[in-house]
């Protein structure tokens, strides 16, 4: 019968034989696979910001990319895990192959802590952006599902954005009148602007003016380049011009009494010439070209608004001591062909600018005499000159409504004009 040996006796026996008492060293750990083997099945291809390169299946990623190092989040466009501890109350059913079961860390975008199993925002293309969606959690199947159909229309969204942009840009909120607004033939339109009458809300993109603004900005760059090429300043671009000083007691935010100022598009110092860019369509170009062919006087070749504006700019340059000889409108074609463009030129006539300034102050005085500040509807007593051209872009045009503080009926349809002119003359 064999006697049993206690653990103490066995240890003493080993010691007497000279064997070491410390345990043998552990076998070396298996090297971490340098290829993204564990996470590649759940990390879709895409750029990895930690590595500054694209991650594709089987591509060497990083020695930290082994599961044991808890660094697979590098491939998920997020920061490395900062705390591998798992929450005790984690619902393991929420985990799936798309999310490493041992991950906990901070969101790479907002810095908030992302616990194990929390959903991340997807870019719709299969890549996780490392941006926490907040709670609650969804099932992995709901997260990885591709969106149904293409995204909403960009054209429709941009339409709304353009309307909001135009409504809120500084030019739309400007109360003081500039040179471009003083040339209209309708005095009531000027009066309503001076009085601060309510304007029609912008409901459609102002696409033509938007393009014109973009063209003006580009032409300013062209003028600067032109001067550089010449090695001298031949052209002045977007120079601030002070047409009239206004009243010293003008109230901020109110158009009445404000100075008349504006930016001149360009001034050619070599020829003493105002140049005003106009980005126009077929109608304006045909009117100018027809007037030039028929030898019509300058005032019949372009609109009164354009002509008065050009001379007001000339007046502003003259007030700065510059010799002004000509004013020119360059009508840049809105078509694909630059050669469709044309130009209108007239000798500078300061009396045209002075007449516009005088009418501005006469309208100001008329509003005061009518007591529009106390009785807003009296603005309708200011003479109006409705026409198809003046009413088309008028912000106060309200067809079919009475003329009061809220708006002006403007130009009447031809049938109404004929009816009014022939009333009582035609047998019923």
C-alpha positions in Angstrom: 0.0 0.0 0.0 1.5 3.3 -1.0 1.7 6.0 1.7 0.2 9.4 0.7 2.5 12.4 0.5 1.3 15.7 1.8 1.9 18.9 -0.1 4.3 20.1 2.6 6.3 16.9 2.3 6.4 17.2 -1.5 7.7 20.8 -1.3 10.4 19.7 1.1 11.4 16.9 -1.2 11.7 19.3 -4.2 13.7 21.7 -2.1 16.2 19.0 -1.1 16.7 18.2 -4.8 17.7 21.9 -5.5 14.8 22.7 -7.8 13.7 26.4 -8.0 10.7 27.3 -5.9 9.5 30.0 -8.3 7.0 29.0 -11.0 8.4 28.7 -14.5 8.0 31.7 -16.8 4.8 31.9 -18.8 4.9 30.9 -22.4 5.2 34.0 -24.6 1.9 35.4 -25.7 0.9 34.8 -29.3 2.0 37.8 -31.3 -0.8 40.2 -32.2 -1.8 39.8 -35.7 -0.7 42.9 -37.7 -3.6 42.5 -40.0 -7.0 43.7 -39.0 -8.4 40.2 -38.8 -10.9 40.5 -35.9 -12.5 43.8 -36.8 -12.3 43.7 -40.6 -15.5 41.7 -40.7 -17.3 44.5 -38.9 -15.3 47.6 -40.0 -16.3 48.5 -43.5 -13.6 50.0 -45.8 -12.9 53.7 -45.5 -10.4 56.2 -44.3 -8.9 55.7 -40.8 -7.9 59.1 -39.4 -5.5 57.5 -36.9 -3.5 56.0 -39.8 -4.2 58.7 -42.4 -4.9 56.0 -45.0 -7.8 53.9 -46.2 -8.6 50.7 -44.4 -9.4 47.7 -46.7 -10.0 44.1 -45.9 -6.8 42.3 -44.9 -4.6 45.4 -45.0 -2.1 45.9 -42.2 -3.5 48.4 -39.9 -1.5 48.8 -36.7 0.0 46.5 -34.1 -2.5 48.0 -31.7 -5.3 46.7 -33.8 -5.5 43.3 -32.1 -8.6 42.7 -30.1 -6.7 42.3 -26.9 -5.4 45.8 -27.2 -8.9 47.3 -27.5 -7.9 49.6 -30.3 -10.2 48.5 -33.1 -12.0 51.8 -32.8 -9.2 53.3 -34.8 -10.9 51.8 -37.8 -14.2 53.3 -36.8 -13.2 57.0 -37.3 -13.1 57.5 -33.5 -10.5 58.0 -30.8 -8.9 54.9 -29.2 -10.6 53.4 -26.3 -9.7 55.2 -23.1 -11.3 52.8 -20.7 -11.8 49.1 -21.5 -14.0 48.5 -18.5 -17.4 47.2 -19.3 -20.6 48.5 -17.7 -22.2 45.9 -15.5 -25.7 46.7 -16.7 -24.9 46.3 -20.4 -27.5 44.4 -22.4 -25.3 42.0 -24.4 -28.1 41.5 -26.9 -27.4 45.0 -28.2 -23.9 44.0 -29.3 -23.3 42.6 -32.7 -20.4 42.0 -35.1 -20.5 45.7 -36.0 -19.4 46.8 -32.5 -16.5 45.3 -30.5 -17.9 43.8 -27.3 -15.1 45.1 -25.2 -15.1 48.7 -26.3 -15.8 51.7 -24.1 -14.3 55.2 -24.8 -15.0 58.7 -25.9 -16.8 60.0 -29.0 -14.2 61.3 -31.5 -16.4 64.3 -32.4 -18.0 65.6 -29.2 -15.8 63.9 -26.6 -18.8 62.4 -24.7 -18.3 59.0 -23.2 -19.5 56.1 -25.4 -20.4 53.0 -23.4 -20.3 49.5 -24.7 -23.2 48.9 -27.1 -24.2 52.5 -27.7 -25.1 53.2 -31.2 -23.0 55.5 -33.5 -24.1 57.7 -36.3 -23.8 56.4 -39.8 -23.0 58.4 -42.9 -25.4 56.4 -45.0 -22.6 54.8 -46.9 -21.7 52.1 -44.4 -19.0 54.0 -42.4 -19.4 54.9 -38.8 -18.5 58.4 -38.0 -17.5 58.0 -34.4 -20.3 60.4 -33.4 -22.6 59.3 -30.7 -26.3 59.4 -31.5 -27.3 59.7 -27.9 -29.7 57.4 -26.3 -31.9 55.3 -26.7 -30.1 52.4 -28.3 -31.4 50.5 -31.3 -30.8 47.0 -32.5 -27.8 46.5 -34.7 -30.1 45.5 -37.6 -31.8 48.9 -37.4 -28.5 50.6 -37.4 -26.8 49.0 -40.3 -29.8 49.1 -42.5 -29.2 51.2 -45.7 -31.5 54.2 -46.1 -34.5 53.6 -48.4 -34.0 55.4 -51.7 -31.8 58.4 -52.4 -31.5 61.4 -50.1 -34.0 64.3 -50.4 -33.7 66.7 -53.3 -30.9 69.1 -53.0 -32.5 71.4 -55.6 -35.6 71.8 -53.4 -33.6 72.3 -50.2 -31.4 74.9 -51.9 -34.4 76.7 -53.1 -35.5 77.2 -49.5 -32.0 78.2 -48.4 -31.7 80.8 -51.2 -35.0 82.4 -50.1 -33.8 82.5 -46.4 -30.4 83.8 -47.5 -31.9 86.7 -49.5 -34.3 87.5 -46.7 -31.6 87.8 -44.1 -28.7 89.3 -46.0 -27.7 92.9 -45.1 -28.7 94.3 -48.5 -32.2 93.1 -48.0 -32.4 94.7 -44.6 -30.9 98.0 -45.8 -33.2 100.9 -45.2 -31.3 103.8 -46.7 -31.9 104.3 -50.5 -29.0 104.0 -52.9 -28.3 105.2 -56.4 -29.9 102.1 -57.9 -33.3 103.0 -56.4 -33.6 106.7 -57.2 -34.0 106.3 -61.0 -37.4 104.7 -61.0 -40.1 106.7 -62.7 -42.6 105.9 -59.9 -42.4 108.5 -57.1 -44.7 106.4 -54.9 -42.2 103.5 -55.0 -39.5 105.9 -53.7 -42.0 107.3 -51.1 -42.9 103.8 -49.8 -39.2 102.9 -49.4 -38.5 106.2 -47.5 -41.5 105.7 -45.3 -40.6 102.1 -44.5 -43.8 100.6 -45.9 -44.2 96.8 -45.6 -42.7 94.9 -48.5 -43.9 91.7 -50.0 -42.2 88.7 -48.4 -39.6 86.9 -50.5 -41.1 83.6 -51.4 -39.0 82.7 -54.5 -35.2 82.7 -55.0 -34.1 86.0 -56.5 -32.1 84.1 -59.0 -31.2 86.8 -61.5 -30.0 89.3 -58.8 -28.2 86.5 -57.1 -26.2 85.9 -60.3 -25.6 89.6 -60.8 -24.1 89.8 -57.3 -21.8 86.9 -58.1 -20.7 88.5 -61.4 -20.0 91.8 -59.6 -17.7 90.0 -57.1 -15.9 88.3 -59.9 -15.5 91.5 -61.9 -13.9 93.1 -58.9 -11.3 90.4 -59.0 -10.8 90.9 -62.7 -10.2 94.6 -62.2 -7.6 94.0 -59.5 -5.8 91.5 -61.8 -6.0 94.0 -64.7 -4.4 96.7 -62.6 -1.6 94.3 -61.5 -1.0 93.3 -65.1 -0.7 97.0 -66.1 1.6 97.7 -63.1 -0.5 100.8 -62.2 -3.9 101.7 -60.9 -6.0 102.4 -64.0 -9.2 101.2 -62.5 -11.0 101.9 -59.3 -13.3 99.0 -58.2 -16.1 99.1 -55.7 -15.2 102.6 -54.5 -17.6 104.0 -51.8 -19.3 107.1 -53.2 -21.1 109.7 -51.1 -23.8 111.3 -53.2 -25.7 113.4 -50.6 -24.9 113.9 -46.9 -28.5 113.5 -45.7 -29.9 115.1 -42.5 -27.8 115.3 -39.3 -30.7 114.2 -37.2 -31.7 111.2 -39.2 -32.8 108.3 -37.0 -31.0 105.0 -37.3 -33.1 102.3 -38.9 -35.3 104.8 -40.7 -34.9 105.7 -44.3 -36.1 109.3 -44.0 -33.2 111.7 -44.0 -30.5 109.1 -44.5 -27.5 110.0 -46.7 -27.4 108.7 -50.3 -24.4 106.4 -50.7 -23.3 103.5 -52.8 -20.4 101.6 -54.3 -19.4 102.4 -57.8 -18.6 99.2 -59.8 -15.6 100.7 -61.6 -14.1 103.9 -62.7 -11.6 104.2 -65.6 -9.1 106.8 -64.6 -7.5 106.9 -68.1 -10.8 108.1 -69.6 -12.6 109.7 -66.7 -15.4 107.2 -67.2 -17.9 105.6 -64.9 -18.5 101.9 -65.7 -21.4 100.1 -64.2 -21.8 96.3 -64.8 -25.3 95.0 -65.6 -25.9 91.2 -65.9 -29.0 91.2 -68.1 -31.1 89.0 -70.2 -32.4 89.1 -73.7 -35.0 91.9 -73.3 -32.5 94.6 -72.0 -30.0 93.7 -74.7 -32.5 93.8 -77.5 -33.8 97.2 -76.3 -30.3 98.7 -76.3 -29.4 97.1 -79.7 -32.6 98.2 -81.3 -32.2 101.8 -80.0 -28.6 101.9 -81.3 -29.7 100.7 -84.7 -32.6 103.2 -85.0 -30.5 106.1 -83.7 -32.7 106.7 -80.7 -31.6 109.3 -78.1 -29.7 107.8 -75.1 -32.6 108.1 -72.7 -34.6 105.7 -74.9 -31.9 103.1 -75.3 -31.8 101.9 -71.6 -34.1 102.1 -68.7 -34.4 105.3 -66.6 -33.2 103.4 -63.5 -29.9 102.4 -65.2 -29.3 105.8 -66.7 -29.9 107.8 -63.5 -27.8 105.4 -61.5 -24.9 105.8 -63.8 -25.0 109.6 -63.5 -25.4 109.5 -59.7 -22.2 107.4 -59.6 -20.6 110.1 -61.8 -21.7 112.7 -59.4 -20.2 110.8 -56.5 -16.8 110.5 -58.3 -16.9 114.2 -59.2 -17.4 115.0 -55.5 -14.2 113.1 -54.8 -12.4 115.5 -57.2 -12.1 113.2 -60.1 -12.7 114.5 -63.6 -15.7 112.7 -64.9 -16.3 112.8 -68.7 -18.5 109.7 -69.5 -20.8 107.2 -67.9 -21.0 103.7 -69.4 -23.3 100.8 -68.8 -21.8 97.4 -69.7 -24.6 95.0 -70.3 -23.1 91.6 -69.8 -25.1 88.9 -71.5 -26.7 86.2 -69.2 -26.4 83.8 -72.2 -23.5 81.4 -72.7 -21.9 83.7 -75.3 -20.0 86.8 -74.0 -20.2 88.3 -77.4 -23.9 88.9 -76.9 -22.9 91.6 -74.5 -23.3 95.3 -75.4 -22.6 98.8 -73.9 -24.2 102.1 -73.6 -22.2 105.4 -73.2 -23.3 109.0 -72.6 -21.4 112.1 -71.7 -21.6 112.8 -68.0 -24.5 115.2 -67.2 -24.5 116.3 -63.6 -28.0 117.8 -64.0 -29.5 114.3 -64.3 -28.0 113.3 -60.9 -29.1 116.6 -59.3 -32.7 116.1 -60.6 -32.8 112.7 -59.0 -31.4 114.1 -55.7 -34.0 116.9 -55.8 -36.8 114.4 -56.3 -35.6 112.4 -53.4 -35.8 115.4 -51.0 -39.1 116.5 -52.6 -40.6 113.1 -51.8 -39.1 113.3 -48.3 -40.9 116.7 -47.8 -44.1 115.4 -49.3 -44.3 112.5 -46.8 -43.8 114.9 -44.0 -46.5 117.2 -45.3 -48.9 114.3 -45.7 -48.3 113.2 -42.2 -47.6 109.6 -43.2 -45.9 109.0 -39.9 -49.3 109.5 -38.1 -51.5 108.4 -41.0 -49.6 105.7 -43.0 -52.4 105.2 -45.6 -51.6 108.7 -46.8 -48.6 107.3 -48.6 -51.1 106.4 -51.4 -51.5 110.1 -52.1 -48.0 110.3 -53.5 -48.1 110.3 -57.3 -47.6 106.9 -58.8 -46.5 106.0 -62.3 -47.5 102.4 -62.7 -46.3 100.4 -65.7 -45.3 96.9 -66.5 -41.7 97.6 -66.1 -41.9 99.6 -62.8 -44.4 97.2 -61.2 -42.6 94.0 -62.2 -40.0 94.1 -59.5 -41.7 96.6 -57.1 -41.7 95.2 -53.5 -45.0 97.0 -52.8 -47.0 95.7 -55.8 -50.3 94.2 -54.7 -52.5 93.7 -57.7 -56.3 93.9 -57.3 -56.1 95.5 -53.8 -56.7 99.1 -52.8 -53.8 101.5 -52.5 -53.0 101.9 -48.9 -50.1 101.4 -46.4 -50.1 97.7 -47.2 -49.4 98.1 -50.9 -50.3 99.5 -54.3 -52.4 97.9 -57.1 -49.9 99.1 -59.6 -50.3 98.6 -63.3 -53.8 97.5 -64.4 -54.5 94.8 -67.0 -55.2 96.1 -70.5 -58.9 95.1 -70.2 -59.4 97.3 -67.2 -57.7 100.3 -68.9 -60.0 99.9 -72.0 -63.0 99.5 -69.8 -62.2 102.6 -67.9 -61.5 104.6 -71.0 -64.6 103.6 -72.8 -67.0 103.6 -69.9 -70.5 104.8 -71.1 -69.4 105.0 -74.7 -70.2 101.4 -75.6 -73.9 100.2 -75.7 -74.6 97.4 -73.3 
